[in-house]
Every structure is written in structure tokens, then in C-alpha cells.
Amino acid sequence: MQLKDLSEEQTFMQILQTIATAYQEISVMKMREARGYIDHARLFVNMLKDVFESLRYSQKVLHNLEGNFEGKKPLAKILITANTKFHGDILHKIIDSFMKEQDDKGDTFLIGRIGRELLNEYQQTKNIKLYNIPDVNIKMSVLQPLIKELLGYRRIIVYYAKFKSIIEQDPVVTEISNINKLLDEEPQAEKELREKKTVPIYMFEPSGEVIASFLNDNVVISLVRQSILETQLARYASRIKAMNSLLAKVDDNLDKLKKIERKLKRFQSDKKQTERISAMLYINQSA
């Protein structure tokens, strides 16, 4: 390897280092935004649950929403991935969790073009409907076509990623189609806290049944959006982790290139010194 080649390799590594650092900084900024949206979404869903709980206590006929399932399709599965790369291994984990439960039942809705590429590895792209939803700045107007279809299903299962920490992001599979089910599956700690509070009492117009159906649909809509945001947050964390790993490799490669560069320079210096000595000896012998 020549010094020119070494210099070009070092320049490439430095550019890679700059790009990875920029990706990290952008991801940190976007993570803060996503966490704000998620906190707001959770608050909204919890408020809807409060109203629905009031319905459960004041309207005894509303212990389930099975009556609203007439005419709906059996099952929708939503697979949330991304449109761009460089997200570490989290997208593969989501696909793996989807494939473990894969069967011929239900209709599959895919969010993210990268998901189609990953599913190609499993030869599982048939009968999958791709929705072009951006990775950032997600507006409800963009989600409307997907939501309209999803509300026509009895059960909706979402495959997405959840942020736990910068180090850990896990694939999650959850059913979001029935607020009754969500209330029944509420974590025990939250349930105990909720039971200590007085259940709010509301007056409902036009009727409890209509309001319950409306609330159920709105919780589904909110949870679809929240799942997308949760995946977005997990993707950013996974990207930061991947960029950390890349930066460590870049630093290691730069150290190795510098060592090689020093050896080459010493070799060239020794070679020139040897050539000078040989030239001097030749001149002395000729004289």
C-alpha cells in the first residue's frame, strides 16, 4: 500500500466519522421530539379510557363492544418498519417477530418501504398492502386512508418496536382493536392506582352506545399513531447505537491506518538512507 492510498483511506474514514456523528446528533434531536408526541398521545388515550370507564360503570350494557363487529372483516395485521436504512437491527427484529406468528389468516398492512425489502428475504411480499407513510412529521391526514381500512376489521394486531433505552429496543406485538380488551389488560400497577381514584361520571348524548363506539374507534386511531411514533423512537435509538458501533470501528481503523502510515514512512526513510549510503560507497570506490 502506498502513502497516497493510505491518505485516501484515512480521508474516507474521517468523512464516515463526520456522517456517523451527524446521524447521532440528528437522532438525539428527533428522539426528543418523538418522546414529546408519545407522551401527548398516551395522555389522550388515557383520557378516552377515563370516559369509557365511566360508561362501563354507568351503562351496564356496555361491558363489551361485540355488537359493533357485525359486517367487519376478521383480522388486520399492521407491520411498522421504515422508509430509510441505517436503523441498526431493530427493523430485522420487527420482521422476525412478524414471521414467527405468520400464517395465512388476516390481511397485512405494511408501513415502510424497507419492510418490503426485508420481507423479500423471506419471500413474503404477496398479499401485503404497502402504505406510504413518512418516517417523520406524521400527520393524521396521511394516516386517514390506512385508518379508514382498519376500522373495518374486528381485530387489529400491530407489530412494531418499543423504546426501552438507548441500549435496548424491543419488538412488540399487541392487539389494539377493542378498548375493553385494553382496559382488561391494563398493567396491575396502573389498575391499582386507577381503582383508588373516583371514576368520573359523565352525561352522554345521544347515547352511551354511540359514544362507546366512537371512543373505541378513536382509541384505535390513537394507538395506531402511537405505535408508529413508538417505532420511530426505537429506530432513532437503534440508529444511535449503530452509529456508536460504527464510530468505534472507524476509530479502530484510523489507528491501524496511522500505524501502517508510520511503518511506511519509516521504511521509505530507511530506504532513502540506504540509497544515500550506497551512493556514497559507490562514489568512494570509484575515486
N, C-alpha and C positions, 0 to 999 in steps of 0.2 A: 504494500500500500504506500502511495506517495503522500507527501505532505499536503499537496493540493486536494487529494481525495479526503484526507483527514479533516482539512479545513471545511470542506463542503459538508461532510458528515456532521461536524460539530455545529455548523450553521443550521442544518436541518433540525438537529436535536434542540437547539435554542428556540427555533420557531415553534416546534412542537410543545416546548415548555411554556411558551407565551400563550399558545392556543389553549392548552390544558388549564392554565391559571385563569384565563379569561372565562372559560366554561365554568370553572368553580365559582368565580365571583358572581357571574350571572345567575347560576343555580341557587346560590345563597339568597340573592335578592328575590328571585322568583318564589323560593320556598316561603319567605316571609309573607308575600302576597297570598300565596295559596293557603297558608295557615289561617290568615285572616278570613278568607272566604269560607273555609271549612268551619271555623268557629261560628260564623254567622249562620251557615246552613244548619248546623247542629242545633243552634238556638231556635231557629224557625221550626224545625221538625219537632223539637220538644214542646214548643208552644202548641202545635197542632195536636200532639199527643195529649196535652192537658185538656184541650177542648173535647177530644174524643173520649177521654176517660170520664168526663162529665156526662157525656152521652151514655156511656156504659152504665153509670150509676143511676141516672135519671130516666133513661129509656131502656127498660129491661129487655125489650125485643131486639136490642142492638148488640147482643153478645157475639154475633158473627155477621159476616157480610156475604155468606154463601149465596144468598138470594140474588146478589148482583152479578153472579158469574154466568147467568144464562146467556147463551149465544156467543160466549167468548171462546177463543182457542185455548188449548190445554196449557202450553208451556212456551215461554220465550227465554232464551239464554243470551246474555249480553257479555261479550268479551271485550274488555277495555285494554288497549295497548297504546301505540303512539304513531305519529306520522314521521318521526325522525329517529336517527340512530344515536349512538353514544349514551346509552342509559344503563350501562353495566349489564348485569344478568337478570334484572327484575322482570323484563318482558318475557324472557325464556321461562322464568318461574311461573308467570301467569299462564302462559301457553301450556306448560306441563300440568298445572292444576286443572286446566280445562280438559286436557286429553285424558287425564286419569278418570274423569267422570263422563267421558264422551260416550254417547250412544246415539241411536237414530231417533230418539224422542225429541220433540220440540223443534222450534225454529231458532237459528243462531243469527245474532246481530253483532257485527264486528265494528269496533271503533278503533281506527288507526291503521294506516297502510302497512306499517311494519308487521302488524299481526298477520296480514295475508302472506307476507314473505316467510314468516316463521311457520305458519300453518302449511306452507308448501313443503317444508321438510318432513311433515307427517302425511303429506298428500291428502289434506283435509280442507280443501277450499271449495268443495261443492256445496251447494245449498246454503251458502253463507252470504248474508247481505251486508255490504260494507257501507258505513255511514261516514261521510267526510266531515268530521268534526275537528276543529283546530286544537292544537296542543295547549294553547294559551288563549286568554281573553275569550272564554267561552260564554256566549250569550244564549239566553233562553230561545231566541228566535232561531238559532242554529239547531237547537235540540228539538224543536217542535215536531219536525217530521218523524223523528225516532219516537218521541213520547206518544204521538198520535197512534202509532202502531202498537206500542207496548201496552197501552190501556185497553187493547182488545184481547188481552191474554189473562187467563185465570192465575197462572203462576209466572213470576219473573225471577230468574236466578242471575246474579251478577258475578262475574269473575274479574277481580281487579286486584290492586296492590294497596297495602296499608302501611303508612309510615310508623315505625316504632322509634327509630333513632337513625342517626347518620350511618351507623354500622349495620343496622337491621331493618330490612323492609320485607314484609311477608306477603305472599299471595293469599287472597281471601275469597271464599265462596259464600254468598249469602242470598237469602230469598227476601225480596222487598215488596212483594205484591199485596200483602194484607197487613194493615196496621194492627189488627187484632193479634196476629202472629208475632209482630214486632213487640207489642206490649207484653205478651206472654213470655217472650224470650228475653225480656229486659234483664240486664245483669242484676244479680241479687243485691249488690251494694246500692245500686240506683233504686231498685224496687223498695228496699227498706227505707231509704231516705224519702221516697215518694209517699210511702204509707204513713209516715209521720206527719205529713202535711194534710191540710184540709183540701179535699177535692173541690175545685172551683165549680160553682153552679151557674149555668147559663140558660137563657131563654132562647129557644130555637124557632126560627121562622124560615121557610114554610113548614118544615117538619124535621124531626130528628133523623129519619131515614135518609132524606135527601142530603142533609148536612153531613151525615156519616159517609155517604158515598163520595161526596165532594172532598171531604177530608182525606179519605183513603186514597183517592186519585192524586191529591196534592202531595201527600207523603211519598207516594211512588215517584212522582216527578222530582221532588226534592232529593230523594235518596239516589236516584239515577245521577243527578247532577253532583251530589256529594261524592258518589263513588268515583266519578270522573276526576273530581278535584283531589280526592284521596290518592288516586293513582298518579296524578300529576305531581303531588308532593313526594310520593315514594320514588317516582322517576328522578326527580331532582336530587334527592338524597343518594340514590343509586349512582347517578352521574358523578356527584361529588366524590363518592367512594372510588369509582372507576378512575376519575382524574387523579386522585391521590395515588392510586396504584401506578398509573401511567407516569406521573411526575417522579415517583421513586425509581422507576425503570430508566427514565430519561437521565436522572442524576447519576445512576449507576453507569449508564452507557457513556455519559460525558466524562466520568472519572476514568473509565477504561480507555477512552479515546485520548485523553490527556496523557496517560501513562505511555500509550503507544507513540504519541507525538514526541514525548521526551526521549524515548528509546531511539526513534528515527533520527531526531536531531543529534543525539549523541553519536549514533552510527555514522551519520553524514559528516559530523565534525571529526570523528576519528579517521574516517576515510580520507578527508581532505588533509588531515595532519600526516597520515601515512603517505599520501601522494606527494606532499611537500618534502618529507624526509627522503623519499625515493628519488625525487628530482634532485635534491641536494647531493645525495650519494652518487648519482649518475654524473653530475657536473664535476664532482671531486675526482671521480675515477677517470673522467675524460681529460681532466687537466694533468 
